[in-house]
Amino acid sequence: MYFGEDRSVEVLGWRAGYAFAYLVFTAVLYMVFNAMGRLPASWSILHVAAVTLLITAAGVAVRRFLR
């Protein structure tokens, strides 16, 4: 039998919090760039989300590589 701690809820909370923070950051970044006129006219929030997702994936890859 396994009597250790069940950390699945904690891990789920970390991932949900990370996803929520990512969505809020992307929305704020889009609004700021849109208000400043720094985005191309054809871009939507999905383009900004894709760019931030690439940056996030690169950061995760570097972190795993350096471990």
C-alpha positions as CSV (number, residue, x, y, z in Angstrom):
1,M,0.0,0.0,0.0
2,Y,1.0,3.6,-0.6
3,F,0.7,5.9,2.3
4,G,2.5,9.0,0.8
5,E,1.0,12.3,0.1
6,D,-1.4,12.7,-2.9
7,R,0.0,15.7,-4.7
8,S,-2.3,15.5,-7.7
9,V,-4.6,18.3,-6.5
10,E,-1.6,20.5,-5.8
11,V,-0.1,19.8,-9.3
12,L,-3.5,20.5,-10.9
13,G,-3.7,23.8,-9.0
14,W,-0.2,24.8,-10.2
15,R,-1.1,24.1,-13.8
16,A,-4.5,25.8,-13.6
17,G,-2.8,28.9,-12.0
18,Y,-0.1,28.9,-14.7
19,A,-2.7,28.7,-17.4
20,F,-4.8,31.5,-15.9
21,A,-1.8,33.7,-15.5
22,Y,-0.8,33.0,-19.1
23,L,-4.2,34.1,-20.3
24,V,-4.3,37.2,-18.2
25,F,-0.7,38.2,-19.3
26,T,-1.6,37.6,-23.0
27,A,-4.8,39.7,-22.8
28,V,-3.0,42.6,-21.0
29,L,-0.1,42.4,-23.5
30,Y,-2.5,42.5,-26.4
31,M,-4.4,45.5,-25.0
32,V,-1.2,47.4,-24.3
33,F,0.2,46.8,-27.8
34,N,-3.1,47.5,-29.5
35,A,-3.5,50.8,-27.6
36,M,0.0,51.8,-28.5
37,G,-0.6,50.9,-32.2
38,R,2.3,48.5,-32.2
39,L,0.4,45.5,-33.7
40,P,-0.2,45.0,-37.4
41,A,-3.8,45.6,-38.4
42,S,-4.4,42.0,-39.3
43,W,-3.3,40.5,-36.0
44,S,-5.7,39.3,-33.3
45,I,-5.2,38.2,-29.8
46,L,-4.5,34.7,-31.1
47,H,-1.4,35.9,-32.8
48,V,-0.1,37.4,-29.6
49,A,-1.0,34.2,-27.7
50,A,1.0,32.2,-30.3
51,V,4.0,34.4,-29.8
52,T,3.9,34.2,-26.0
53,L,3.3,30.5,-26.2
54,L,6.5,30.1,-28.2
55,I,8.4,32.2,-25.7
56,T,7.0,30.1,-22.8
57,A,7.8,26.9,-24.6
58,A,11.4,28.1,-25.2
59,G,11.7,28.9,-21.5
60,V,10.4,25.5,-20.4
61,A,12.8,23.8,-22.8
62,V,15.8,25.8,-21.5
63,R,14.8,25.0,-17.9
64,R,14.6,21.2,-18.7
65,F,17.8,21.3,-20.6
66,L,19.7,22.9,-17.7
67,R,18.4,20.4,-15.2
